Amino acid sequence: MRIQPGTRHFEVVDDDVAEILRHKTIAERIAMALNANRLARLLIEGHLREMHKDWDSGQIQAEIARRMLLGTD
């Protein structure tokens, strides 16, 4: 889904998920966010290594950073 500039888009958390998150400590929520970030980076890295076998680690890491910051456009 592509969001147009200037429009507002809100993700709605499922009620059951919200209830689970309410019972987590701040440390647990931060750990969840960091783990999600780590997983996203690993998935992007695996994809890039498969698609660009000629790229070195520096190129891979630069593209991971670009995608995490700017998306895939």
C-alpha positions in Angstrom: 0.0 0.0 0.0 1.4 3.4 -1.0 0.5 6.4 1.2 0.3 9.8 -0.6 2.2 12.7 0.8 0.1 14.9 3.0 -2.4 12.2 3.9 -2.8 10.7 7.3 -2.6 6.9 7.9 -3.2 5.2 11.2 -2.5 1.6 12.0 -5.1 0.2 14.4 -3.9 -2.3 16.9 -6.1 -5.3 17.5 -7.9 -5.2 20.9 -6.3 -8.5 22.0 -2.8 -7.3 21.0 -3.4 -4.0 22.9 -4.4 -6.0 26.0 -1.3 -8.1 25.9 0.9 -5.0 25.4 -0.7 -3.3 28.4 0.7 -6.0 30.6 4.2 -5.7 29.3 6.8 -3.6 31.0 8.5 -0.8 29.2 11.7 -2.9 29.0 9.7 -5.8 27.4 8.1 -3.4 24.8 11.5 -1.9 23.9 13.0 -5.4 23.6 10.1 -6.4 21.3 10.8 -3.3 19.1 14.5 -4.0 19.0 13.9 -7.6 18.1 11.5 -6.6 15.3 14.1 -4.2 13.9 16.8 -6.9 14.1 14.5 -9.3 12.2 13.7 -6.7 9.5 17.4 -6.1 9.0 18.2 -9.8 8.8 15.4 -10.4 6.3 16.5 -7.5 4.1 20.1 -8.7 4.3 19.2 -12.2 3.2 17.2 -10.9 0.3 20.0 -8.5 -0.8 22.7 -11.3 -0.5 20.5 -13.5 -2.7 19.7 -10.8 -5.3 23.2 -9.2 -5.4 25.8 -11.9 -5.0 28.4 -9.6 -6.3 27.9 -7.0 -3.5 30.3 -6.7 -0.7 29.3 -6.3 3.0 29.6 -2.5 2.8 27.2 -2.3 -0.1 24.8 -4.7 1.6 24.9 -2.7 4.9 24.5 0.6 3.0 21.4 -0.7 1.2 19.9 -2.1 4.4 20.3 1.4 6.0 18.8 3.1 2.9 15.8 0.8 2.9 15.3 1.1 6.7 15.4 4.9 6.4 13.7 5.6 3.1 11.9 2.5 1.9 12.4 0.6 -1.3 11.7 3.3 -3.9 
